[in-house]
Amino acid sequence: MKHKKLLSANWKNVFEIYLEYKKTLSPLESMKKMRKDFPQITFEEAKEIMIICDTNYNSIEEYQGSILEDIKKIIEN
């Protein structure tokens, strides 16, 4: 998503729209609705929107790196 223009509708950006959906839908259902309403958003971009909104991570790369570190710690112990 870093190199794509931030999408918006009705003066709300995609992050605000995702959070609106999430008030009544699960995170995965919200991601699915986002892709339906904004077909130009890829699955990976929708997943990154979900991760940024639902976690303390600022990117999908940061999130995935954290998971790898957690797995390494579990395996090593």
C-alpha distances in whole Angstrom, upper triangle without the diagonal:
4,6,5,8,8,10,13,17,20,19,17,13,11,12,15,16,15,17,20,20,20,23,25,23,22,18,18,20,18,15,17,18,14,14,17,17,13,14,11,9,9,11,9,6,9,10,8,9,12,12,11,14,16,17,17,14,11,9,10,11,14,15,15,17,19,20,22,24,25,26,28,30,31,32,34,36
4,6,8,9,12,15,19,22,20,18,14,13,14,17,18,17,19,22,22,23,26,28,26,25,21,22,23,21,18,20,21,18,17,21,20,17,18,14,12,13,14,12,9,13,13,10,11,15,14,13,15,18,18,17,14,11,9,11,12,13,15,16,17,19,21,22,24,25,27,28,30,32,33,34,36
4,7,9,12,15,19,22,21,19,16,15,16,19,20,19,22,24,24,25,28,30,28,27,24,24,25,23,20,22,22,19,18,21,20,17,17,14,12,13,15,13,11,14,16,13,14,18,17,16,19,21,21,21,18,15,13,14,15,17,19,19,20,23,24,25,27,29,30,31,33,35,36,37,39
4,6,8,12,16,19,18,16,13,12,14,17,17,17,20,22,22,23,26,28,26,25,22,22,23,20,18,19,19,16,15,18,17,13,14,10,9,11,14,12,10,13,15,13,13,16,17,16,18,21,21,22,19,16,14,15,16,19,20,21,22,24,25,27,29,30,31,33,35,36,37,39,41
4,6,9,13,16,15,14,11,11,13,15,15,16,19,20,21,23,25,27,26,26,23,23,23,21,18,20,19,16,16,18,16,13,14,11,11,13,16,15,12,14,17,14,14,17,18,17,18,21,22,22,20,17,16,17,19,21,22,23,25,27,28,29,31,33,34,35,37,39,40,41,43
4,7,10,13,12,10,7,7,9,12,12,13,15,17,18,19,22,24,23,23,20,21,21,18,16,18,17,13,14,17,14,12,14,11,10,13,15,15,11,12,15,13,11,15,16,14,15,18,19,20,18,15,14,16,18,20,20,22,24,25,27,29,30,31,33,35,36,37,39,40,42
4,7,11,10,9,6,6,9,11,10,12,14,15,16,18,20,21,21,21,19,19,19,16,14,16,15,11,12,14,11,8,11,9,9,12,15,15,11,12,15,14,11,15,17,15,15,19,21,22,20,17,17,18,21,22,22,24,26,27,28,30,32,33,34,36,38,39,40,42,44
4,7,6,5,4,6,9,9,8,11,13,13,14,17,18,20,20,21,19,20,19,16,15,17,14,11,13,14,11,9,13,12,12,15,17,18,14,14,17,16,13,16,18,16,16,19,21,22,22,19,19,20,23,24,24,26,29,29,30,33,34,35,36,39,40,40,42,44,46
4,5,5,7,8,11,10,8,11,13,12,13,16,18,19,19,21,20,20,19,16,16,17,14,11,13,13,10,10,13,13,13,17,19,20,17,16,19,19,15,17,20,19,17,21,23,25,24,22,22,23,27,27,27,29,32,32,33,35,37,37,39,41,42,43,45,47,48
4,6,8,11,13,11,9,13,14,12,14,17,18,19,20,22,21,23,21,18,18,19,16,14,17,16,13,13,17,17,17,21,22,23,20,19,22,21,18,20,23,21,19,22,25,26,26,24,25,26,29,30,30,32,34,35,35,38,40,39,41,44,45,45,47,49,50
4,7,10,12,10,10,13,14,13,15,18,18,20,21,23,22,23,22,19,19,21,18,16,18,19,15,15,18,18,18,21,23,23,20,19,22,21,17,19,22,20,18,21,24,25,25,22,23,25,28,28,28,31,33,33,34,37,38,38,40,43,43,44,46,48,49
4,7,8,6,6,10,10,10,12,15,15,17,18,20,18,20,19,15,16,18,15,13,16,17,13,13,17,17,16,19,20,20,17,16,18,17,14,16,18,16,14,18,20,21,21,19,20,22,25,25,25,27,30,30,31,33,35,35,37,39,40,40,43,45,45
4,5,5,6,9,10,11,13,14,16,18,18,19,17,18,18,14,14,16,15,11,14,16,13,11,15,14,13,16,17,17,14,13,15,14,11,13,15,13,12,16,18,19,18,16,17,18,21,22,22,24,26,27,28,30,32,32,34,36,37,38,40,42,43
4,5,5,6,9,10,10,12,14,16,16,16,14,15,15,11,11,13,11,8,10,13,10,9,12,12,10,13,14,14,10,9,12,11,8,10,13,11,10,13,16,17,17,15,15,16,19,20,19,21,24,24,25,28,29,29,31,33,34,35,37,39,40
4,5,5,6,9,10,11,13,15,15,15,12,14,15,11,11,14,13,10,13,15,13,12,15,15,12,15,15,14,11,10,11,10,6,8,10,8,7,10,13,14,14,12,13,14,18,18,17,20,22,22,23,26,27,27,29,31,32,33,35,37,38
4,5,5,6,9,10,11,14,14,15,13,16,15,12,12,15,13,11,14,16,14,14,17,17,15,18,18,18,15,13,15,14,10,11,13,11,9,12,15,16,16,15,16,18,21,21,20,23,25,25,26,29,30,30,32,34,35,35,38,40,40
4,5,5,6,9,10,12,12,14,12,14,13,9,10,12,10,8,11,13,10,11,14,15,13,16,16,17,14,11,14,14,10,11,14,13,11,13,16,18,18,17,18,19,22,23,21,24,27,26,27,30,31,31,32,35,36,36,38,41,41
4,5,5,6,9,11,10,10,9,10,10,6,7,10,9,7,10,12,11,11,14,15,12,14,14,14,12,9,11,11,8,7,11,10,8,10,13,16,16,15,16,16,20,20,18,21,24,23,23,26,28,27,29,32,32,32,35,37,38
4,5,5,7,9,10,10,9,12,12,8,10,13,12,10,14,15,14,15,18,19,16,18,17,17,15,12,13,13,10,9,12,11,7,9,12,15,16,16,17,17,21,21,19,22,24,23,24,27,28,27,29,32,32,32,35,37,37
4,5,5,8,9,11,11,13,12,9,11,13,11,10,14,15,13,15,18,19,17,19,19,20,17,14,16,16,13,12,15,14,11,13,16,18,20,19,20,21,25,24,23,25,28,27,27,31,32,31,32,36,36,36,38,41,41
4,5,6,6,8,8,10,8,5,9,10,8,8,12,12,11,13,16,18,16,18,17,18,16,13,14,15,12,11,14,15,12,13,16,19,20,20,20,20,24,24,22,24,27,27,26,29,31,30,31,35,35,35,37,40,40
4,5,5,6,6,9,8,6,9,11,10,10,14,15,14,16,18,20,17,19,17,18,17,13,14,15,12,10,13,13,10,10,14,17,18,19,19,19,23,22,20,22,25,24,24,27,29,27,29,32,32,31,34,37,37
4,6,8,9,12,11,9,12,14,13,13,17,17,17,18,21,23,21,22,21,22,20,17,17,18,15,13,16,16,12,12,16,19,20,21,22,22,26,25,23,26,28,27,26,30,31,30,31,35,34,34,37,39,39
4,7,10,12,9,9,12,13,11,13,16,16,16,18,21,23,21,22,21,22,21,17,18,20,17,15,18,19,15,15,18,22,23,24,24,24,28,28,25,27,30,29,28,31,33,31,32,36,36,35,38,40,40
4,6,8,6,6,9,10,9,11,14,14,14,17,19,21,19,20,17,19,18,15,15,17,15,12,15,17,14,13,17,20,21,22,22,22,25,25,22,24,27,26,25,29,30,29,30,33,33,32,35,38,37
4,5,5,6,9,10,10,12,14,15,16,18,19,21,19,19,16,18,17,14,13,15,14,11,13,15,13,11,15,18,19,21,20,19,23,23,20,21,24,23,22,25,27,25,26,29,30,29,31,34,34
4,6,5,6,9,10,10,12,14,15,16,18,19,16,16,13,14,14,10,10,12,10,7,9,12,10,8,12,15,16,17,17,15,19,19,16,18,21,20,19,22,24,22,23,27,27,27,29,32,32
4,5,5,6,9,10,11,12,14,15,16,18,15,14,11,13,13,10,9,12,11,8,11,14,12,11,14,18,18,19,17,16,19,20,17,18,21,21,19,22,24,23,23,27,28,27,29,32,32
4,5,5,6,9,10,10,12,14,15,17,15,15,13,15,15,11,11,14,13,11,14,16,14,14,17,20,21,21,20,19,22,23,20,21,25,24,23,26,28,27,27,31,32,31,32,35,36
4,5,5,6,9,10,10,12,14,16,13,14,12,14,13,9,10,13,10,8,12,13,11,12,15,18,18,19,18,17,21,22,19,21,24,24,23,26,28,27,28,31,32,31,33,36,36
4,5,5,6,9,10,10,11,13,10,10,8,10,10,6,7,10,8,7,10,12,11,12,15,18,17,17,16,14,18,19,17,18,22,22,21,24,26,25,26,29,30,30,31,34,35
4,5,5,6,9,10,10,13,10,11,9,12,12,8,10,13,12,11,14,16,15,15,18,21,21,21,19,17,21,23,20,21,24,25,23,26,29,28,28,31,33,32,33,36,37
4,5,5,6,8,10,13,11,12,11,14,13,10,12,15,12,12,16,17,15,16,19,23,22,22,21,20,23,25,22,24,27,27,26,29,31,31,31,34,36,35,37,40,40
4,5,5,6,8,10,8,10,10,12,10,7,10,12,10,10,14,14,13,15,18,21,20,19,18,17,21,22,20,22,25,25,25,28,30,29,30,33,35,34,36,39,40
4,6,5,5,8,6,7,7,10,9,7,10,12,11,12,15,16,16,17,20,22,21,20,18,17,21,23,21,22,25,26,25,27,30,30,30,33,35,35,36,39,40
4,6,6,9,9,10,11,14,13,11,14,16,14,15,18,19,18,20,23,26,25,24,22,21,24,26,25,25,29,29,28,31,34,33,33,36,38,38,39,42,43
4,6,9,9,12,13,16,14,11,15,16,14,15,19,19,18,20,23,25,25,23,22,22,25,27,25,26,30,30,30,32,35,35,35,38,40,39,41,44,45
4,5,6,9,11,13,11,10,13,14,13,14,18,18,17,19,22,24,23,21,20,19,23,25,24,25,28,29,28,31,33,33,34,37,38,38,40,42,44
4,5,7,10,12,11,10,14,15,14,16,19,20,20,22,24,26,25,23,21,20,23,25,24,25,28,29,29,31,33,34,34,36,38,38,39,42,44
4,6,10,11,10,10,14,14,14,16,19,19,19,22,24,25,23,21,19,18,21,24,23,24,26,28,28,30,32,33,33,36,38,38,39,42,43
4,7,8,6,6,10,11,10,12,15,15,16,18,20,22,20,18,16,15,18,20,19,20,23,24,24,26,29,29,30,32,34,34,36,38,40
4,5,5,6,9,10,11,12,14,15,17,18,20,22,19,18,15,13,16,19,18,18,21,23,22,24,27,27,27,30,32,32,33,35,37
4,5,5,6,9,10,11,12,14,15,16,18,20,18,17,14,12,15,18,16,16,19,21,20,21,24,24,24,27,29,29,30,33,34
4,5,5,6,9,10,10,12,14,15,16,18,15,14,11,9,11,14,13,13,16,17,17,18,21,22,22,24,27,27,28,30,32
4,5,5,6,9,10,10,12,14,15,17,14,13,10,9,12,14,14,14,17,19,18,20,23,23,24,26,28,29,30,32,34
4,5,5,6,9,10,11,12,14,16,15,14,12,10,14,16,14,15,18,19,19,21,24,24,24,27,29,29,30,33,34
4,5,5,6,9,10,10,12,14,12,12,10,8,11,13,11,12,15,16,15,18,20,20,21,23,25,25,27,29,30
4,5,5,6,8,10,10,12,10,9,6,5,9,10,9,11,14,14,15,17,19,19,20,23,24,25,27,29,30
4,6,5,6,8,10,12,10,9,8,9,12,13,12,14,17,17,17,20,22,22,23,26,27,28,29,32,33
4,6,5,6,8,11,10,11,10,9,13,13,11,13,16,16,16,19,21,20,22,24,25,25,28,30,31
4,5,5,6,8,7,8,7,7,10,10,8,10,13,12,13,16,17,17,18,21,22,22,25,27,27
4,6,6,7,6,5,6,8,11,10,9,12,14,14,15,18,19,19,21,23,24,25,27,29,29
4,6,8,9,9,10,11,15,14,12,15,17,16,17,20,21,21,23,26,26,26,29,31,31
4,7,9,10,11,12,15,14,11,14,16,15,15,19,20,18,20,23,23,24,26,28,28
4,5,8,10,10,13,11,9,12,14,12,12,16,16,15,18,20,20,21,24,25,26
4,7,9,11,13,10,9,12,13,11,13,16,16,15,18,20,20,21,24,25,25
4,6,8,9,6,6,10,10,9,11,14,14,15,17,19,19,21,23,24,25
4,7,8,7,8,11,12,12,14,16,17,18,20,22,22,24,26,27,28
4,5,5,6,9,10,11,13,15,16,17,19,20,22,23,25,26,28
4,5,5,6,8,10,11,12,14,15,17,18,20,21,23,24,26
4,5,5,6,9,10,11,12,14,15,17,19,20,21,23,25
4,6,5,6,9,10,11,13,14,16,17,19,20,21,23
4,5,5,6,9,10,11,13,15,16,17,19,20,22
4,5,5,6,9,10,11,12,14,15,17,18,20
4,5,5,6,9,10,11,13,15,16,17,19
4,5,5,6,9,10,11,13,14,15,17
4,5,5,6,9,10,11,12,14,16
4,5,5,6,9,10,11,12,14
4,5,5,6,9,10,11,12
4,5,5,6,9,10,11
4,5,5,6,9,10
4,5,5,6,9
4,6,5,6
4,6,5
4,6
4
